[in-house]
């Protein structure tokens, strides 16, 4: 169920790149079907007469989308291992995955269902996120953020000091979002690429700790910071200023434990949450209200505990699990 407050005490998986430069998209030209940052709008206007263009804010592009009655499997990718932990979408048709069984980060073409490349990481990759043309990630038992560049090079971006780096994501502004843990304390923090802390979220306005172990993190299209916490068995959502919005602890109509792992946000700011125990995906809206299950067990879609999730700019859902070597690519909005 969702617990939220609407009084005065409380009120992205990856950013989408401009097609003319590395900045994140803010506008969309509908006749030309081109994504643009604010700085490139003027350049794009020079290619045709101004009357030939129609610009809208990029986040409004998919607002008319609706839930399909049943999800559709678009593709299934076979990976070289099970025990997968996370997945990141990259480029036009590529995905990256990592597993507890390998130090490699594998790259696949999900449209062709074939491996493209694999890179041996310095440690054991645990969480992945797309960061422009690169992949950022955290590793098991390491207190830093690393990057796998598009050229296949590994670099350490910055240290998280005595905080263990857990979940990782990229914000719409191009910053790095981390779930961090130290002893029994957790926090969500926003960093720039150099490691400067831009924002830390630890407590609500009453001083109550919000997190214990923020395992996976994502920013939604509203700019809210969303985290699954495996100790609290909850999804915790705060606004862009760190103000508490709600916690989600499972479908209120069903009794039972909730074990949230991967989390992803779609173009409507709905959240898809991987429930390890029930082998289901929960879909909730931007206010924490339960919408439906994607109930993949024991039917044909899924029979393993889901872990990592991501959703791309076309609202395709990418899912990996712990007990299978398959990555599912799914469509649930139209």
WOKAUR-V947590 format. One record per residue. N is the residue number from 1. RES is the residue in one small letter. OMEGA is omega in whole degrees, -180 to 180 (none if undefined). BURIAL is 1 if it has 16 or more other ideal C-beta (glycine too) atoms within 10 Angstrom, else 0. D_CENTER is the distance of its C-alpha to the mean C-alpha in Angstrom with 1 decimal. Layout:
# WOKAUR-V947590
n=N res=RES omega=OMEGA burial=BURIAL d_center=D_CENTER
n=N res=RES omega=OMEGA burial=BURIAL d_center=D_CENTER
This chain:
# WOKAUR-V947590
n=1 res=x omega=179 burial=1 d_center=21.4
n=2 res=x omega=172 burial=1 d_center=20.2
n=3 res=x omega=-178 burial=0 d_center=22.1
n=4 res=x omega=-180 burial=0 d_center=22.0
n=5 res=x omega=-180 burial=0 d_center=24.4
n=6 res=x omega=178 burial=0 d_center=25.3
n=7 res=x omega=-176 burial=0 d_center=28.2
n=8 res=x omega=180 burial=0 d_center=28.6
n=9 res=x omega=178 burial=0 d_center=27.2
n=10 res=x omega=-179 burial=1 d_center=23.6
n=11 res=x omega=none burial=0 d_center=22.4
n=12 res=x omega=-106 burial=1 d_center=6.1
n=13 res=x omega=167 burial=1 d_center=3.0
n=14 res=x omega=176 burial=1 d_center=6.5
n=15 res=x omega=-176 burial=1 d_center=9.8
n=16 res=x omega=-172 burial=1 d_center=12.4
n=17 res=x omega=171 burial=1 d_center=15.5
n=18 res=x omega=-178 burial=1 d_center=19.0
n=19 res=x omega=178 burial=1 d_center=21.1
n=20 res=x omega=-179 burial=1 d_center=24.0
n=21 res=x omega=-177 burial=0 d_center=22.5
n=22 res=x omega=-179 burial=0 d_center=19.5
n=23 res=x omega=179 burial=1 d_center=18.6
n=24 res=x omega=-175 burial=1 d_center=15.8
n=25 res=x omega=174 burial=1 d_center=17.1
n=26 res=x omega=-178 burial=1 d_center=18.7
n=27 res=x omega=179 burial=1 d_center=21.2
n=28 res=x omega=176 burial=1 d_center=21.9
n=29 res=x omega=-174 burial=1 d_center=25.4
n=30 res=x omega=-180 burial=0 d_center=26.0
n=31 res=x omega=-177 burial=0 d_center=29.3
n=32 res=x omega=-178 burial=1 d_center=28.0
n=33 res=x omega=-177 burial=0 d_center=24.4
n=34 res=x omega=175 burial=1 d_center=23.3
n=35 res=x omega=-175 burial=1 d_center=20.3
n=36 res=x omega=167 burial=1 d_center=21.7
n=37 res=x omega=-178 burial=1 d_center=21.2
n=38 res=x omega=-177 burial=0 d_center=23.9
n=39 res=x omega=-177 burial=0 d_center=26.0
n=40 res=x omega=179 burial=1 d_center=26.2
n=41 res=x omega=180 burial=1 d_center=27.4
n=42 res=x omega=178 burial=0 d_center=30.9
n=43 res=x omega=-179 burial=0 d_center=30.9
n=44 res=x omega=-180 burial=1 d_center=29.7
n=45 res=x omega=-177 burial=0 d_center=32.5
n=46 res=x omega=-175 burial=0 d_center=35.1
n=47 res=x omega=178 burial=0 d_center=34.6
n=48 res=x omega=175 burial=0 d_center=36.1
n=49 res=x omega=-178 burial=0 d_center=38.0
n=50 res=x omega=-178 burial=0 d_center=36.0
n=51 res=x omega=-178 burial=0 d_center=36.9
n=52 res=x omega=-175 burial=0 d_center=35.0
n=53 res=x omega=174 burial=1 d_center=31.6
n=54 res=x omega=-175 burial=0 d_center=29.6
n=55 res=x omega=172 burial=1 d_center=26.6
n=56 res=x omega=174 burial=0 d_center=24.0
n=57 res=x omega=-172 burial=0 d_center=21.0
n=58 res=x omega=-176 burial=1 d_center=18.0
n=59 res=x omega=179 burial=1 d_center=16.0
n=60 res=x omega=-172 burial=0 d_center=19.0
n=61 res=x omega=-173 burial=1 d_center=19.1
n=62 res=x omega=-173 burial=0 d_center=17.6
n=63 res=x omega=-179 burial=0 d_center=19.0
n=64 res=x omega=180 burial=0 d_center=21.6
n=65 res=x omega=-179 burial=0 d_center=19.4
n=66 res=x omega=179 burial=0 d_center=20.2
n=67 res=x omega=171 burial=0 d_center=19.4
n=68 res=x omega=179 burial=0 d_center=21.2
n=69 res=x omega=175 burial=0 d_center=23.7
n=70 res=x omega=178 burial=0 d_center=22.3
n=71 res=x omega=-179 burial=1 d_center=19.2
n=72 res=x omega=177 burial=0 d_center=20.3
n=73 res=x omega=-178 burial=0 d_center=19.5
n=74 res=x omega=-176 burial=0 d_center=19.4
n=75 res=x omega=172 burial=1 d_center=19.4
n=76 res=x omega=-177 burial=0 d_center=19.6
n=77 res=x omega=178 burial=1 d_center=19.3
n=78 res=x omega=-178 burial=0 d_center=21.4
n=79 res=x omega=-176 burial=1 d_center=20.3
n=80 res=x omega=-179 burial=0 d_center=22.9
n=81 res=x omega=170 burial=0 d_center=21.9
n=82 res=x omega=176 burial=1 d_center=20.7
n=83 res=x omega=-180 burial=1 d_center=18.9
n=84 res=x omega=-176 burial=1 d_center=15.6
n=85 res=x omega=-175 burial=1 d_center=12.9
n=86 res=x omega=-176 burial=1 d_center=9.7
n=87 res=x omega=178 burial=1 d_center=9.0
n=88 res=x omega=179 burial=1 d_center=7.9
n=89 res=x omega=-176 burial=1 d_center=9.5
n=90 res=x omega=175 burial=1 d_center=12.3
n=91 res=x omega=-176 burial=0 d_center=15.4
n=92 res=x omega=-174 burial=0 d_center=17.1
n=93 res=x omega=-175 burial=0 d_center=16.9
n=94 res=x omega=172 burial=1 d_center=15.6
n=95 res=x omega=172 burial=1 d_center=13.0
n=96 res=x omega=178 burial=1 d_center=13.0
n=97 res=x omega=174 burial=1 d_center=13.2
n=98 res=x omega=-174 burial=1 d_center=14.7
n=99 res=x omega=175 burial=1 d_center=17.1
n=100 res=x omega=-174 burial=0 d_center=19.3
n=101 res=x omega=-175 burial=0 d_center=22.2
n=102 res=x omega=172 burial=1 d_center=21.8
n=103 res=x omega=-179 burial=1 d_center=21.3
n=104 res=x omega=165 burial=1 d_center=20.5
n=105 res=x omega=-176 burial=1 d_center=17.2
n=106 res=x omega=179 burial=1 d_center=18.0
n=107 res=x omega=-178 burial=1 d_center=17.4
n=108 res=x omega=168 burial=1 d_center=18.2
n=109 res=x omega=-174 burial=1 d_center=19.1
n=110 res=x omega=178 burial=1 d_center=17.8
n=111 res=x omega=179 burial=0 d_center=20.5
n=112 res=x omega=-177 burial=0 d_center=23.2
n=113 res=x omega=179 burial=0 d_center=22.0
n=114 res=x omega=177 burial=0 d_center=23.2
n=115 res=x omega=-180 burial=0 d_center=22.3
n=116 res=x omega=-175 burial=0 d_center=22.3
n=117 res=x omega=170 burial=0 d_center=22.2
n=118 res=x omega=-175 burial=1 d_center=21.5
n=119 res=x omega=-179 burial=1 d_center=21.6
n=120 res=x omega=-177 burial=0 d_center=22.9
n=121 res=x omega=178 burial=1 d_center=21.0
n=122 res=x omega=180 burial=0 d_center=23.2
n=123 res=x omega=-179 burial=0 d_center=21.9
n=124 res=x omega=-178 burial=1 d_center=19.7
n=125 res=x omega=-176 burial=1 d_center=16.0
n=126 res=x omega=179 burial=1 d_center=13.8
n=127 res=x omega=-177 burial=1 d_center=10.2
n=128 res=x omega=171 burial=1 d_center=8.9
n=129 res=x omega=175 burial=1 d_center=7.1
n=130 res=x omega=-178 burial=1 d_center=8.9
n=131 res=x omega=-173 burial=1 d_center=11.3
n=132 res=x omega=179 burial=1 d_center=13.8
n=133 res=x omega=-177 burial=0 d_center=15.8
n=134 res=x omega=175 burial=1 d_center=14.9
n=135 res=x omega=173 burial=1 d_center=12.6
n=136 res=x omega=-176 burial=1 d_center=12.2
n=137 res=x omega=171 burial=1 d_center=12.3
n=138 res=x omega=-178 burial=1 d_center=13.9
n=139 res=x omega=179 burial=1 d_center=16.9
n=140 res=x omega=176 burial=0 d_center=18.8
n=141 res=x omega=177 burial=0 d_center=21.5
n=142 res=x omega=-179 burial=1 d_center=20.7
n=143 res=x omega=178 burial=0 d_center=20.4
n=144 res=x omega=176 burial=1 d_center=19.0
n=145 res=x omega=180 burial=1 d_center=16.2
n=146 res=x omega=-180 burial=1 d_center=17.1
n=147 res=x omega=170 burial=1 d_center=16.5
n=148 res=x omega=-176 burial=1 d_center=17.3
n=149 res=x omega=179 burial=0 d_center=18.9
n=150 res=x omega=178 burial=0 d_center=19.4
n=151 res=x omega=177 burial=0 d_center=22.9
n=152 res=x omega=179 burial=0 d_center=22.0
n=153 res=x omega=175 burial=0 d_center=22.9
n=154 res=x omega=176 burial=1 d_center=21.4
n=155 res=x omega=172 burial=0 d_center=21.7
n=156 res=x omega=-180 burial=0 d_center=21.1
n=157 res=x omega=-180 burial=1 d_center=19.7
n=158 res=x omega=178 burial=1 d_center=20.6
n=159 res=x omega=173 burial=0 d_center=21.6
n=160 res=x omega=177 burial=1 d_center=20.3
n=161 res=x omega=-177 burial=0 d_center=23.9
n=162 res=x omega=176 burial=0 d_center=24.5
n=163 res=x omega=177 burial=1 d_center=21.0
n=164 res=x omega=-178 burial=1 d_center=19.1
n=165 res=x omega=-179 burial=1 d_center=15.6
n=166 res=x omega=-179 burial=1 d_center=13.1
n=167 res=x omega=-180 burial=1 d_center=9.4
n=168 res=x omega=178 burial=1 d_center=8.1
n=169 res=x omega=178 burial=1 d_center=5.9
n=170 res=x omega=-179 burial=1 d_center=7.8
n=171 res=x omega=179 burial=1 d_center=9.5
n=172 res=x omega=179 burial=1 d_center=11.4
n=173 res=x omega=179 burial=0 d_center=14.4
n=174 res=x omega=178 burial=1 d_center=13.4
n=175 res=x omega=-175 burial=1 d_center=13.4
n=176 res=x omega=180 burial=1 d_center=11.6
n=177 res=x omega=-178 burial=1 d_center=10.1
n=178 res=x omega=164 burial=1 d_center=11.3
n=179 res=x omega=-174 burial=1 d_center=12.2
n=180 res=x omega=180 burial=1 d_center=15.9
n=181 res=x omega=172 burial=1 d_center=18.8
n=182 res=x omega=-174 burial=0 d_center=22.5
n=183 res=x omega=-179 burial=0 d_center=24.9
n=184 res=x omega=-177 burial=0 d_center=24.0
n=185 res=x omega=177 burial=0 d_center=22.3
n=186 res=x omega=174 burial=1 d_center=18.7
n=187 res=x omega=172 burial=1 d_center=17.1
n=188 res=x omega=-178 burial=1 d_center=14.1
n=189 res=x omega=177 burial=1 d_center=15.1
n=190 res=x omega=-178 burial=1 d_center=14.4
n=191 res=x omega=165 burial=1 d_center=16.2
n=192 res=x omega=-174 burial=0 d_center=17.6
n=193 res=x omega=-180 burial=0 d_center=17.9
n=194 res=x omega=179 burial=0 d_center=21.2
n=195 res=x omega=176 burial=0 d_center=20.0
n=196 res=x omega=180 burial=0 d_center=21.5
n=197 res=x omega=179 burial=0 d_center=20.1
n=198 res=x omega=-179 burial=0 d_center=19.5
n=199 res=x omega=174 burial=0 d_center=18.6
n=200 res=x omega=180 burial=0 d_center=18.7
n=201 res=x omega=-175 burial=1 d_center=18.1
n=202 res=x omega=-174 burial=1 d_center=20.2
n=203 res=x omega=168 burial=0 d_center=22.5
n=204 res=x omega=-175 burial=1 d_center=23.1
n=205 res=x omega=176 burial=0 d_center=26.1
n=206 res=x omega=179 burial=0 d_center=28.4
n=207 res=x omega=179 burial=0 d_center=27.5
n=208 res=x omega=180 burial=0 d_center=25.7
n=209 res=x omega=-179 burial=0 d_center=23.0
n=210 res=x omega=-172 burial=1 d_center=19.6
n=211 res=x omega=169 burial=1 d_center=18.0
n=212 res=x omega=177 burial=1 d_center=19.5
n=213 res=x omega=-179 burial=1 d_center=16.8
n=214 res=x omega=-165 burial=1 d_center=13.2
n=215 res=x omega=176 burial=1 d_center=11.8
n=216 res=x omega=-177 burial=1 d_center=8.0
n=217 res=x omega=175 burial=1 d_center=6.4
n=218 res=x omega=170 burial=1 d_center=4.4
n=219 res=x omega=177 burial=1 d_center=7.0
n=220 res=x omega=-175 burial=1 d_center=8.4
n=221 res=x omega=176 burial=1 d_center=11.1
n=222 res=x omega=-176 burial=1 d_center=13.7
n=223 res=x omega=177 burial=0 d_center=12.6
n=224 res=x omega=177 burial=1 d_center=12.2
n=225 res=x omega=-172 burial=1 d_center=10.5
n=226 res=x omega=-178 burial=1 d_center=9.2
n=227 res=x omega=168 burial=1 d_center=9.7
n=228 res=x omega=-179 burial=1 d_center=11.1
n=229 res=x omega=-173 burial=1 d_center=14.5
n=230 res=x omega=176 burial=1 d_center=16.4
n=231 res=x omega=179 burial=0 d_center=19.7
n=232 res=x omega=-175 burial=1 d_center=19.7
n=233 res=x omega=-174 burial=1 d_center=18.3
n=234 res=x omega=167 burial=1 d_center=16.4
n=235 res=x omega=-179 burial=1 d_center=13.4
n=236 res=x omega=-178 burial=1 d_center=14.2
n=237 res=x omega=175 burial=1 d_center=13.5
n=238 res=x omega=179 burial=1 d_center=15.3
n=239 res=x omega=-173 burial=0 d_center=16.1
n=240 res=x omega=177 burial=1 d_center=15.9
n=241 res=x omega=-180 burial=0 d_center=19.1
n=242 res=x omega=179 burial=1 d_center=18.1
n=243 res=x omega=-177 burial=1 d_center=20.2
n=244 res=x omega=177 burial=1 d_center=19.5
n=245 res=x omega=178 burial=1 d_center=18.6
n=246 res=x omega=166 burial=1 d_center=18.3
n=247 res=x omega=177 burial=1 d_center=17.6
n=248 res=x omega=-176 burial=1 d_center=17.0
n=249 res=x omega=178 burial=1 d_center=19.0
n=250 res=x omega=-180 burial=1 d_center=19.2
n=251 res=x omega=-176 burial=1 d_center=21.2
n=252 res=x omega=-179 burial=0 d_center=24.3
n=253 res=x omega=-177 burial=0 d_center=26.6
n=254 res=x omega=175 burial=0 d_center=26.1
n=255 res=x omega=179 burial=0 d_center=27.4
n=256 res=x omega=-178 burial=0 d_center=25.7
n=257 res=x omega=-179 burial=0 d_center=23.2
n=258 res=x omega=-176 burial=1 d_center=19.5
n=259 res=x omega=-174 burial=0 d_center=17.4
n=260 res=x omega=175 burial=1 d_center=13.6
n=261 res=x omega=-177 burial=1 d_center=11.4
n=262 res=x omega=180 burial=1 d_center=7.9
n=263 res=x omega=179 burial=1 d_center=6.0
n=264 res=x omega=-179 burial=1 d_center=4.3
n=265 res=x omega=179 burial=1 d_center=6.4
n=266 res=x omega=-175 burial=1 d_center=9.2
n=267 res=x omega=178 burial=1 d_center=11.9
n=268 res=x omega=-175 burial=1 d_center=13.9
n=269 res=x omega=166 burial=1 d_center=11.5
n=270 res=x omega=175 burial=1 d_center=11.8
n=271 res=x omega=171 burial=1 d_center=9.5
n=272 res=x omega=-173 burial=1 d_center=9.5
n=273 res=x omega=178 burial=1 d_center=10.3
n=274 res=x omega=178 burial=1 d_center=11.8
n=275 res=x omega=-176 burial=1 d_center=15.2
n=276 res=x omega=-172 burial=1 d_center=16.8
n=277 res=x omega=-174 burial=0 d_center=20.3
n=278 res=x omega=-178 burial=1 d_center=20.8
n=279 res=x omega=178 burial=1 d_center=18.9
n=280 res=x omega=168 burial=1 d_center=17.5
n=281 res=x omega=176 burial=1 d_center=14.4
n=282 res=x omega=173 burial=1 d_center=14.7
n=283 res=x omega=178 burial=1 d_center=14.1
n=284 res=x omega=-179 burial=1 d_center=14.8
n=285 res=x omega=-174 burial=0 d_center=15.4
n=286 res=x omega=177 burial=1 d_center=14.7
n=287 res=x omega=176 burial=0 d_center=17.6
n=288 res=x omega=-180 burial=1 d_center=16.7
n=289 res=x omega=-180 burial=0 d_center=19.2
n=290 res=x omega=178 burial=1 d_center=18.9
n=291 res=x omega=-179 burial=0 d_center=19.1
n=292 res=x omega=168 burial=0 d_center=19.4
n=293 res=x omega=157 burial=0 d_center=18.6
n=294 res=x omega=-168 burial=1 d_center=17.6
n=295 res=x omega=-172 burial=0 d_center=20.4
n=296 res=x omega=-179 burial=1 d_center=20.4
n=297 res=x omega=11 burial=0 d_center=22.9
n=298 res=x omega=-176 burial=0 d_center=25.7
n=299 res=x omega=-167 burial=0 d_center=25.5
n=300 res=x omega=-171 burial=0 d_center=25.0
n=301 res=x omega=-168 burial=1 d_center=21.3
n=302 res=x omega=177 burial=1 d_center=20.3
n=303 res=x omega=-180 burial=0 d_center=22.3
n=304 res=x omega=178 burial=1 d_center=20.1
n=305 res=x omega=-177 burial=1 d_center=17.9
n=306 res=x omega=179 burial=1 d_center=14.3
n=307 res=x omega=-175 burial=1 d_center=11.9
n=308 res=x omega=178 burial=1 d_center=8.7
n=309 res=x omega=164 burial=1 d_center=6.7
n=310 res=x omega=179 burial=1 d_center=4.9
n=311 res=x omega=-177 burial=1 d_center=6.8
n=312 res=x omega=-175 burial=1 d_center=9.0
n=313 res=x omega=177 burial=1 d_center=11.4
n=314 res=x omega=-179 burial=0 d_center=13.8
n=315 res=x omega=169 burial=1 d_center=11.9
n=316 res=x omega=-179 burial=1 d_center=12.2
n=317 res=x omega=179 burial=1 d_center=10.3
n=318 res=x omega=-171 burial=1 d_center=10.2
n=319 res=x omega=171 burial=1 d_center=11.1
n=320 res=x omega=-176 burial=1 d_center=12.9
n=321 res=x omega=-173 burial=1 d_center=15.3
n=322 res=x omega=-171 burial=1 d_center=17.8
n=323 res=x omega=-176 burial=0 d_center=21.1
n=324 res=x omega=175 burial=1 d_center=20.8
n=325 res=x omega=-177 burial=1 d_center=20.7
n=326 res=x omega=168 burial=1 d_center=19.1
n=327 res=x omega=179 burial=1 d_center=15.7
n=328 res=x omega=173 burial=1 d_center=15.7
n=329 res=x omega=-170 burial=1 d_center=14.7
n=330 res=x omega=176 burial=1 d_center=15.2
n=331 res=x omega=179 burial=0 d_center=16.1
n=332 res=x omega=175 burial=1 d_center=16.5
n=333 res=x omega=176 burial=1 d_center=17.1
n=334 res=x omega=none burial=0 d_center=20.1
